[in-house]
Amino acid sequence: MAVRKDGAVVVDSQDDKITPSDLEEAVYRYVAFSGEANAMHDGPAVGQLVESLVVTPEKLEKMGLKSDALPQGWWTGFHVEDAKSWDAVKSGKYRMFSIEGRATREGA
């Protein structure tokens, strides 16, 4: 699962969890085929992904870091080009990012 530094499993707004390997695969597809950000899953692109790292136990080990040095999951940096959308981020109206994608919920 995506895991916080304290070991807590990350659960999203829809009560979904994702394994690190599934997250890594999804991230690579997103980076390769899109990387765009829009406002609330609607309208044209307002920004672009500029940094991306999926932190996994294997990568931490290869970097010579302790297994709890960083949370396990996806670290991103987006450049939001649209001033109105960026103002909404800075004001707290948009408090988090969500990428568009499709998945099959298992075990539901």
N, C-alpha and C positions, 0 to 999 in steps of 0.2 A: 504494500500500500504506500501511497505518498504519506510520509511520516515526518512530523515535526521533530525538532532537535531533542525535545523532552521525551520522544518515543510515542506521542499520541498520534493515532491515525487521523489523517485529514479526511473530513466528510464535507462534500459540497452542499450547496443550497437545495439540491434535490435529493439529499441523503445518499448520494452515490460515493463510492470509493473506487480507486483504480490501483492496480498493481504497478510497481515501478516499470516492469517490462512493457506493459500495455501503454503506460503513459509515455515512455520513451518512443515507442513506435508511432503513437499518435502525434507527438510533438514533431518528430522528423517529417512526417507527412504534411503537417501544417506548415512547417518552415519551407519545405520543398515546393508546395503547391499553392500557398496563399500568403501567409504572413501579414495579411491586412487586418486592420481593426476598424470596426464601424461602431456607431452609437447605438447601444441597446439592440443589437442584432438587426438593425434597420438602416436602409439608405446606403449611400456610397461610402467608400473608405475614407476615414478621417485620420488615419495614421498607419504606421508600418512597424513591424517587429524589427528591431535593430540588434538585439542581443538575446541569446538563448543558451541555456545550459540545463540539461536534465541531470540532477545529482542522484547517483545510485551508489550503493555500498561498494561496488566494483570500482567506480571512478574515484571515490574517496581513497580507497586502498592504493590505487595506481598513483594518486597524487601524494601519497605518503601522509595522509591525514587520518585522524582517528575516525572511527565509524560514526561518532556523534558530533563531528566537527561542524557539520551543516545539516539542515533539514533535508530529507530525501524528497525530491519532487522537482518542479520546474521553476527555474529562475528566469525572468524575462526582463527586457527593457524595450519599451515602445516609444517611438517618436510620434506624438500626436500633432499633426500639422494643422488641423482645423481649430481656430481660436475659440469658437463657441464650445466645442467639445472639451478642449483643454481647460477652459474656465469652469466647466461643469465638474471636471476632475479636481481642480484646485479648490473649489468651493465645498466639495464633499457630496455634491449631488450624485456623481458617479463614484461610488466608493470602492469598486472592484472591477477587474477585467473579466470578461467571459469570452471565450472563443466559440465560434460556431462549429459544430461538427455533428456527426451522427455516430451512434453507438448502439449496441444491443445490451440491454440490462440483463444481467444473469442473476439467477437466484431470487428473482422477485416473485 
